[in-house]
Amino acid sequence: MTNATEDRLPTQSQRALEGIRELLFSGVFVPGARLSEPAIADRLQISRTPVRAALARLEQEGVVDAIPSGGFAVRSFAPKDILDAIELRGVLEGTAARLAAERGITPAQSVAMQKVLAEIDEILEATHYALDHDRYTRCNATFHDLIKRAADSPVISREISRLVSLPFSGPNALLMVQRELPEFHGSLLLAQSQHKAILEAIELREGTRAENLAREHARLARRNLEVAMNDDRIKARYPALTLVTG
């Protein structure tokens, strides 16, 4: 039988992990800054134990650096690091799409993907300024998660989840940058056409085509990062970009 304290531990651990990620990616800490467990615990209103565990988890994910003398520091990322992470995500998601095609997906999985793509179509009927960004972000994340799950590979699923925890490497990570671009709505339409082509290839059991389409789809994020890093106005509006140096 578990007690009340034990029941709260998973919630505290998750709060610590999500809270520290939010602090890191909101520009609260500068690259290289030492992360104080007591200060973070006080800020998040949780105990130090889950904070320490969350920092260790983030170090394993490559989000913070371990300090030889003890503790952790905010990591900075060279643009090349992020571009490589995006490229690797394309490789992994491409592999997931190929496996889903080769192994076959269930009717229920097909319906779930078609449903989310229909919702994205509905969202994209709005104009640039009226578009529901939050709803699009949720649907986009859902579609990518469905592809990952359709591969039926715990190994691929785990590695994709680990990789997208890095800043700017996930499917939605650079949508904030796209909002600043005149061609924003057009880029979402392009992404949606790629979504549909990936699903079609999976349903037709065309593994190589599904893989190539998924890898090309991931490269949209690469372009967005390159735009952001060359535009001081965009960098000033998105504090998380301070983690990318060089």
Protein Blocks (a to p, Z undefined) as FASTA:
>chain_A
ZZfklmmmmmmmmmmmmmmmmmmmnomacghiacdfklmmmmnopafklmmmmmmmmmmn
opaccdfkgpjddddddfklmmmmmmmmmmmmmmmmmmmmmnopafklmmmmmmmmmmmm
mmmmpcfklpcfklmmmmmmmmmmmmmmmnopaklmmmmmmmmmpghkamklmmmmmmmp
mklmmmmmmmmmmmmmmmmmmmnopaklmmmmmmmmmmmmmmmmmmmmmmmklmmmmmkl
mmpgZZ
